[in-house]
Every structure is written in C-alpha cells, then in structure tokens.
Amino acid sequence: MSQSPPTDRGSGMGAPQGPATPEPDDRPLTGIERIGIPRPLVWGFVAVLIFMIGDGVEITYLSDYLQQPDGGGLPGAQASFATVTAYGVAVMVAAWFSGTLSAIWGPRRVMWLGAAWWIVFEVIFLFIAIPTQSSAFIITTYAIRGFAYPLFAFAFLVWAQIASPERMRGSVAGWFWFAFTGGLPTLGAAVAALAIGPFGMSLYGTLVLSLVLVAIGSVIGCFFVKEPSGSKPIADETVENPTSLKRLFEGVDILWRDRRVLAGGLVRIVNTAPQYGFFAMFPFTFGVEATDGGFLSAAEVSSLSAIAYGANIAANLFFGVFGDYFGWRRTVTWFGCLGCAVAAPLWYFGAMTAGTFAAAAGFGVLYGVLLAGFVPLSALMPSMVPTKDKGAALAVLNFGAGGAAFVGPFMVTLFYPLFGGGGVAITFGALYVLVALLSTRLKDDSDPHEKKKARIAQAQGTGSPAAASAPV
C-alpha cells in the first residue's frame, strides 16, 4: 500500500509546487494556531460557517413552504422529492467532485464555482421558478442548486488539509466540522426560527435572507483567504498534466489501488448513517402517536436532533485536538466506532425504557459526543496517500458523507417493518462494530500515534532513556 512520501509534509503539494506552510513543522505554535487553526486559513472557517448558516436556513420549513400556494403549490410527495431525494443525489455527486476538481484546478477555484453555482440557481429558484408554480421547473432548479454547497465547503476541507502541518490536521478537521455543522443545520435553523418568529419575516423573505448570508460567506471564502496553495492543482512530480480533466475520473481507481481508502470511505458512510436513520425513525417510534409506545410530543421529537447536533458540534473541536495527541486512527476506532456501537442502541433502548424526554435527550447527547470521534478521519484519509491522490482520497471521504444521508433512512425503510425500532437500533450498533474492524486498516506513518511509536522504537534502538520514556 502506498505511503505518504517524506517530502509530503505541511502543504501536501509536493516538491515542484513548494510548501504552503514554509515554517518548519516543529516550530512553536503561536496565537490562534494554539487552538488548531492555521493563521492563513482563519477566514476560510468563518466563510464556511456563514455560508452553511445561509444554506441551512431553509432546512426546517422548505418542504412545507413548497406545498403552500405562494410557494409553488407542489403536492407533498413532490415537495419531499425535491428537498430530499433529488437534492440529496446532487449533494452526493458534488461531494465526490469537490475532491477531484480540487486536485485539478486547486480548491480556491472549486470554491468559486460552488459559490457562483449556489447564488445563480438560488436566484433562478426564488425569482423565476417559484413564481411560475411549475413543479418540474421548481424541482429541477432546486436539485441543480444541490451541487453547490459541497463544492464550496468540501473544497475548503481539501484546502485546509493540504495546507496544514501534519500535527494540526486533526484539529483543523475538528474546526471544519464545527463550522460546517454549526451552520447546517444548527445556526441555520436558529436564524430561520428568529426571522420567522420574533422578526416576523415571511417564509419567502427568509429564503431571500439565506441568499444574502450565502453571498456574504462566498465573498469571504473566495477573496479573504490568502493562503497560496489553494490556487494550485494538488499534484507532485509524478503527474504529467495536473490540470487535465482526464484526471477527473482517474481518482476512482484509488479504491482498489489502496484498499485503505475504500475502508475509510465505508467507515465514513457508517459514521453518520445511523444519525440520519434515527432522525427519520424517531417521529414514529418516540412520538405520542407511535404504535411502539411513543412518549414525546412532536416538538420534543424535533428538538432531539438539535440537542444531539449541539453536543456533537462542541465535541468536534475536542476530538479534533484530542486526535492529534491520542492518534487519529485510535480516536476513530475507540471513540467513534466502538463508542457509537454502544451509544446508538443505548439511545433507543434507554429512552424507551425511561419514557422521558430528559432520558432521550441525555442519551442523544452521549451519542452526539461520541459521533465526533470520527472527526480525525478527515485528517487520516488524505494523509494515507501520496500527494497526487489526496484529492481522490478526500473525494471518497466526501462522497461517504453524502451517501450516509441515504443509507441511514434506507436501512430504516428496510429493517423497521421486519424488526421494529429495536431491531434497527441493534443493526446500527452492529454496523459500528463492523467498521471498527475496518478502521484498524487505516494506518499511516503520519498518524500522531504511529509517530510516537516510531520515536520510541528509535530511542530504544539508540538507548536514549528520555525518548524511550515518551508516552505511546
């Protein structure tokens, strides 16, 4: 299996391109770097947060709005198809291309494309498609807009990983997912609630507000981030024509050239698939009208997702930093995979046994916290491969993130009629155990834990007592 070459440190850009971070990798961290954010990338994290807040404004009410007369008057099934199925397929495809296009053009240009795509098709959606009340036009326009946010947000994830020193990549991943999930759905839904509630904005006006927020995030992300490596293709001396579009599909073969990447992609799908599955299943298992003995009101069921996400957002930062010390792969295996293998079924069975909102919320917090144990996977995946394959590795990772939104609800659809909610919860727990075994293959010399083991082995070979006493 291929390993990262010795020159692939800091920038990940390879020898011909020059390092993105000229400082030595072991220099003391200062200022904002002490909390895991490289100075040249600060505005990128701000941009992702604001962009995703704007994108997330519509998440709680768009499907209902499209069914109203002034929102297009779509039948319920068509509104659901537009906002879930068609949009989700576009997100999955764009998640893949965010990595491969970044390898060809450089992440900055992909962010520009994502920003322009979102704004243009949102303008068409709001000011042309909805007023026509044409179901086909509304669904098509909204689905096409779904390609936009992965290109913007996930291209920045690529940028952040290739431009960060190895020792900070876990922390950088934690900050990215903090910004991403902090915007979508958390603060996005909160902005919508404030705009529609206390400020009295119309549903349509709130959608216009989301356009403004995305435009602000786009300007910051496209013009305020000065780090130079984002403007270059992700290539090294082994790539003859790094900007050729032929490279767009070459990255697919990484799935069988390096099976660790395939394993990492499967781990990423299972990472959040149960989360999406639970949110699809809880209304008819925990709800008071459920046949399984539900005990929560509709508002309480809805708030469970916000509570779990809130815990997850805070924990993303912790596990990003923690992974840089404990080891990326070990954090994913022990806290992400095995932690969630316990927490996922516990959330269902613990809440059903207690029969209270407090219990359901408490077990949701536990699951949300342990779910953040997967954060170092975003650092580990691109570090396992040579420079020329980093875009492809992140494409697999991003595709897994999009695929999870389909796999989770699909498993509920498949297994709930056969085994009920408890069977689904046990199945989710078993999936986490399976990917825990897969995750043991995700080893690379750049992993902080592997570096510690190498230093200890070297110290033992040279007889250095100080280095030999370093913790593993």
N, C-alpha and C positions, 0 to 999 in steps of 0.2 A: 504494500500500500504506500502511496506517495506521502511524503512528509514535507513540511514547510522547509525550504532551503535556509541556510544560515543567514543569507542576506535579507530574508523576508521578515524584517522587524520594523516596528513603528508604523511605517506608512503602508506596507504591503504592496508597494508599487513596483518593486523590482529594481535592479541596478540601473537600467537605462533611464528610468524616469527620475531617479533621485528620491531621497526620502522626503515624506511630507512633514515629518517632525524632526528637524535637524539636531535637536538636543539628544544627548546620549540617553539610552533607555533607563539608566540607573541614576539619573540626576535627581536631586531632591524635588519633591512636588511643592508648589507654592500656590497661594491664593485659592482660586476656585478649583484647581486641579486636586486639592486635598480631599474634595468630596466627589471626585471621579469624573469631572467634566474638563476635557482639554480646552484650553483658552480659545483657540481658533474656531471652535465649534459651538460656542455658547449660544449664538444667535440661531443656530440650526435647531437646537432643542426648543427654544422659545417659539420658533416658526412652526414646528410640528405640533406643539401644544395648541397654539391659536388656530392653526389650520384644522386640526381634528376637533376642536370645540365647534367650529363652524360646520364641519361635516356631521357632527353628532347632534346638532340642534333638532333635526327632523326625526330622529330615531324613535321617539316615543309617540308620535302622532301622525306621521305622514300617511301611513296606510289608511287610517280613519279619515284623514282630510281628503284623500283622493276619491273617497266614496261620497263625499258631500257634493251638492250641486255646483258650488263655486270652485270645487277642487278637481273637477273633471267628471264627476258622476260615474266613476267606474264601479262595476259590481264588486262585491267583496273578494271573490276569487281572483279577479284580475288585479285588484289593488295589491293583494298579497303576493301574486306572481311577480308584479313589478318591483316591489320593495324587498322581496326575499329571494326568490328563485333567479330571475333574470339578472338582478343587481349582483347577487352572490356569485353567479358564474363569471360575470365580468371582473369582479374583485379577484377571484382565483386566478384567472388568466393574467391579469395585470400584475398580480403579486409575483408570478414567475418572471415576467418580462422586466420588472423593476430591477432584478439582479442581472439578467443577461444584457439588457440595454446599458446598464451602468458599466458593464465590462467593456462595451464597445465605444460608447460616447463619453463616459465619465458621469458620475452621479449628478453633477450640477445640471447638465442638460436634461437629464431624465426628470429632475425636479421641476425644471421649467416647463417641460411637456405636461407633467401631471397638473401643475398649477393652471396653465392655459386651458387644458382639456376640461378641468372642473368648472372654471369660470364660464367658458364658452357654452358648454352644454347645459349648465345651470341657467344661464340667461335664456337659452332656447326653451328649456323646460318651463321656466316661470312665466316668461313673457309671450311665448308663442304657443307651446304645446298645451298647457293647461287652459288658456282661453279658448282654444279650438274645441275642447272637450272630446277630442278624438282618442279613443282608448289606445289604438295602435301607435299613434304619434307619441302619446304620453309615456307608454311603456317602453317604446324604443329609445326615446330620448333619455329617460331616466336610467335605463340599463346601460346605455353607452357612457353616461356620466360615471358609472361604477368603475370604469377603467382608471379614473383619475387619482383617487386618494392613495392607492398602493404605489403608483408611480412616484408621487411626491414623498410620502412618508417612508416607504421602504427603501427608496433610493438614498434617503438621508441615512438610514441604518447602514447601508453598504458604505457610504462615505465615512460615517463615524467609525466603523470597524477597520477600514483600511488606513485611516489617518491617525489611529490611536496607538500608543505604545502597548505592547502585549500585556504589561502588568496592569493596565487600566481598562482592558476590553470588557471585563465582566461588569465593572462599574458603569462604563459607557452604555452597555446593553441595558442595565437597570434604569439609567436615566432616560434612555429612549422609550422603554415600555412605560415608564412613569408618565412621560409626556403624551404618549400615544393613548393609553387607556385613561389618563386624566382628562383628555379631551373627548374621546369616543369610548364609552358613552357618558362618562360621569359629568363633567362640567358642561358638555353639550346639552344633556338632558336638563341640567340645572338652569342653564341660560334660557332654554325653551320654557321651563316652568315659570321663571321670573317674568319673561317677556309676555307670556300669555296671561299670567295671573296678575301680580301686582301692577305691572305696567300697562296692562290692557291692550296689548297688540293683537291684531288679528292673526290667524294661522298663516295666511298668505304673507303678511308683513313680517312674521317671524322667519319665514323662509328667505325673505329678502335680507334680513339681518344675518342669516347664516352665510349668504353670499358675500356680505361685507366682511365678516370675520375671516372667511377663507381668503379673500383678496388681501387682507392685511397680513395673514400668515404667509401667503405666497410672496409678497414683496419682501418680507423679512428673510425668508428662506432663500430666495433667488438672488438677492443683492447684498445682504448684510454679512453673509458667511464668506470670509476672505481666505480660508484655508485652500492652498493651491492644488492639492492632489485631486480634488473633486472635479476639476475641469479636464482631467486626462483619462484616457482609457485605462482600465485595470489590466495591465499587460506586463510581461517581462521579456527577456531576450529570446525566449522560445517561441514567441508569437510573431509571425512574419508580417501579418497585416492586421494590427489590433483593431482598426476601425471598420473592418469589413463586416457587412451584415450577415455574411455566411456564418459568423461566429454565433449568431442568434440561436441557432439550433444545435451547434456543436456541443454546448454545455450539457445536453441531455445525456450524453454517453458517460458523464461522470457517475451516473447512478450504477453503472456496472464496472467502471474503471476503479472506483474507490467505494467499496460497499459501506464504508463508514458514513458516507454522505447519505446513502439510501437509508441506513439505520437512523441517522439523525432526522431525516425527513419524516419517517414513520413516528419517531418519538414526538416530533413537533405536532403532528396531526392529533395524536392521543393527548398531548398536553392540554388542549382546551376543548376537545370534542365533548367530553362529559359535561363541561360547563355549559356549552350551548344546549346539550341534551337535557340537562336539569331545568334550564330556564324554559324549555319547551314543554317539559313534563309536569313541573310543579303546579301550574294552574289547575290541572285535572287530577292531581294527587293530594296536594295540600289545601286546595280551595274548599270552601264550605259546601259547595255543591258537588264535590267529587264523590264518586262511588266507593273510593278506597278509605273513606272515613276522614275526609279533609277537615281542617280546623281553622284555616286562615281566611280572612276577607280578601277580596280582590286587590285592595290597596296594599295589604300586608304581603301578599304573594309578590306583587310588583316590587315592593321595597327590598325584598331579599336579594335581588340582583344588584341593587345599588349598594347594599351593605357588603356583599361579597366582593364586589369590584373595589369598594373603598378600602377594604383590608388588603386586597391584592396590590393596589397602587402603592400604598406605603411599604409593603413588603418587597416590591420590585426593587426599590432602592437598597434595602438591606441585603437582599440576596445577591444583587449585583456586586456590591462591595465585598460581601462575605465570600463569594465565589473566587475573588481574586486572591484570597488567603487560604481558604479551605481546599480549593481546587474546583475547576469548572465541572469536570465530569462527575466528581464525587458529590457536588451540590445537586446536580441534576438527578443522579441516581437515588441518593438517600433522602433528600428533602422533596424533590419534585415527584419522581416516580413512586417510590415506596411511601412517602408521606401522603400523597394523594390516594394511593391504593387503600390506605386506612381511612382517610378523611372523606372520600367520596361516598362510600356506602354508609359511613357513620352519619353524614349529613342527613341522608334519607331516613335511616332506621332510628337514629337518635331523636330527630324531630318528630317522627310519627309516634314513637314511644312516649315522649314527654307531652306531646299535644299542645305545645305553647309556642307563641311567636318568639319569645325570648330564646327558647332552645333552638328553634330553626335558625334564628339569626346568629346565635353563638356558634353553632356547627358550620354555618356558612362562612363566618369569619375565619375559622380554622382552615377550611378548605381554601379560601381565598389567599390566606397567608402561605400555605404550602404550595399552592399553584405557582407562586413566584419563584419557587425553587428551580423552575425550568429556565429562568432568565439567562444564566450563563451559557445556555445552548447557543444563543446568538453570538457569543464570543468564540465558542468552541468550533462551530461549524466552519467559518471561514479560515480559522487558524489551522485546521487539519490538512489543508490543501495548498498546493503551490499558488503563487500569485495569479497566474493566468486562469485558475479555476475558482478564485474567490467569488466572483460574480455568480458563477453557476451554483456554487455551494449555498450562497445566500438566496438564490432563486428557488432552490429546493426548500430551504427553510421558510421563505415567504409563502410559497405555494402550500406548504403544510399548514400555515396559519390560516389561509383562506379555506383549505379543504376541511379544517376542523368544524367550520360553521355548517357544513353539510353532513359530515359523518355523525356528529352528535345527535341532531334531530332525526336523521335517518335510522339510527340504532333504536331510538325511542319508538319510531313508527314500526320497526321490525320486531322488536322484542316485547314491547309493552302488552300487545294483545295475547302473547304467549305466556309471559311470566309475571306480568304486573310490574308495578313500580319497584318493588323489592328486587325482582329479577334483573331489572335494568340497572339498578344501583350496584348489584353484585357484579354484573357484567363490566360495568365501568371500572370497578376495583380490579377485576382480573386483567383488564387491558393495561392498567398502570403497572401491574406486576410483569406482564409480558415485555413492555417497553423498558422496564428496569433492567431486564436481562439484556435487551438490545443495547441499552446505553453503556454497558460495560465494554462495548467495542469502540466507543468514542474516545480513544486515547491518542494523545499527541504530545510531543516534547515541549510544546509551548504552554501547555496547561500548567498553571502555578504549582499544582501538587506534583506533577512529573518533574518539574524543575527542582523542587525541594528534594525529591528522591535522588535525582542525579547529583545534586550538590553533596548529599550525604554519602552516596556511593564513592564520589571522587575524594571526599575528605577521608573516608575510611581507607581508601587506597593509598593516600599520601600520608596518613597518620596524623591529620590535623584534628586535635581534640575540640577546638572551638567550633569548626564547621560540623564535625560529627555530632555535636550536641544539638544542632538545629532541629526544630520540630518538623515532623512529617505531616 
